Amino acid sequence: MPHLRTLCVYFLVALSLVMTNTMTEDLDVLVFLPQNNSYLFSYERVAPAIRYAQKRLKADGGQYSGFNFNIQFENSDCLYDAFFTLADRSCGQKPDLILGPVCEYEAAAVVRLASHWNIPVISAGALATGFANKNKEYSHLTRIAPPYVKMAETFTAMFEHFSWRSALLVFEDDREQRNCYFTLEGVYHLMSNYNIESYVLTDDKPLDTDELLRSISDME
Ligand SMILES: *[C@@H]1O[C@H](CO)[C@@H](O)[C@H](O)[C@H]1NC(C)=O
């Protein structure tokens, strides 16, 4: 079999030449970050990291240095900006990769459209339970932060450890970005076999401690 072995070696050498030489490609990367500076993931904080990654990938002389990542930053207003930008822009050339958006509702719209077009999306957000649906709607989403269900696993472990059976979820629902709602939705989703009740605070229904205490004693 020495002949076959030689052939294999040739093949591997040829393959590695192909791998290192022809992986040159222009990739359009569309990045959605809020220009509004009040978010942890605002443009001013995150853009330097993305530019740094771009520079490092290029400079390393490594496997990916042949790729030219053409990065275009667009605004995310945590509402509709990212979705409309993606739709408008894609009438011409569709991006190859999308980074962001982070906010739940905005990410949902963008990821649905991107998944339909087979464009991968990487987001530090989109943490709600629904995004775990990888069959269709959100097939092309990769999340780089632990989703809310992961936090819920911690609660489930605590409940099992202490043999607790019931919980009252107290949260504020801003009816806009609904981060608190989605956070506790993970708990609700995972702990459906426990006795779970909710006490929701909104702008028109601020915290009323007497009522809250009544809710707690009703549950016991
Ligand atoms: C920035 O976002 C915050 C929080 O959502 C909001 O209160 C503020 O009005 C925004 N600022 C501008 C200039 O849009």
The ligand as an SDF file (V2000), in Angstrom:
LIG
                    3D

 14 14  0  0  0  0  0  0  0  0999 V2000
  -31.3360   57.0740   24.0910 C   0  0  0  0  0  0  0  0  0  0  0  0
  -31.9370   55.9570   24.6720 O   0  0  0  0  0  0  0  0  0  0  0  0
  -32.5340   56.2170   25.9520 C   0  0  0  0  0  0  0  0  0  0  0  0
  -32.9680   54.8760   26.5120 C   0  0  0  0  0  0  0  0  0  0  0  0
  -33.7590   54.1390   25.6270 O   0  0  0  0  0  0  0  0  0  0  0  0
  -33.6540   57.2140   25.7860 C   0  0  0  0  0  0  0  0  0  0  0  0
  -34.2190   57.4910   27.0310 O   0  0  0  0  0  0  0  0  0  0  0  0
  -33.1100   58.4980   25.1550 C   0  0  0  0  0  0  0  0  0  0  0  0
  -34.1630   59.3850   24.8910 O   0  0  0  0  0  0  0  0  0  0  0  0
  -32.3690   58.1910   23.8620 C   0  0  0  0  0  0  0  0  0  0  0  0
  -31.7130   59.3900   23.3600 N   0  0  0  0  0  0  0  0  0  0  0  0
  -31.8860   59.8250   22.1260 C   0  0  0  0  0  0  0  0  0  0  0  0
  -31.1010   61.0370   21.7710 C   0  0  0  0  0  0  0  0  0  0  0  0
  -32.6150   59.2790   21.3340 O   0  0  0  0  0  0  0  0  0  0  0  0
  1  2  1  0
  1 10  1  0
  2  3  1  0
  3  4  1  0
  3  6  1  0
  4  5  1  0
  6  7  1  0
  6  8  1  0
  8  9  1  0
  8 10  1  0
 10 11  1  0
 11 12  1  0
 12 13  1  0
 12 14  2  0
M  END
$$$$
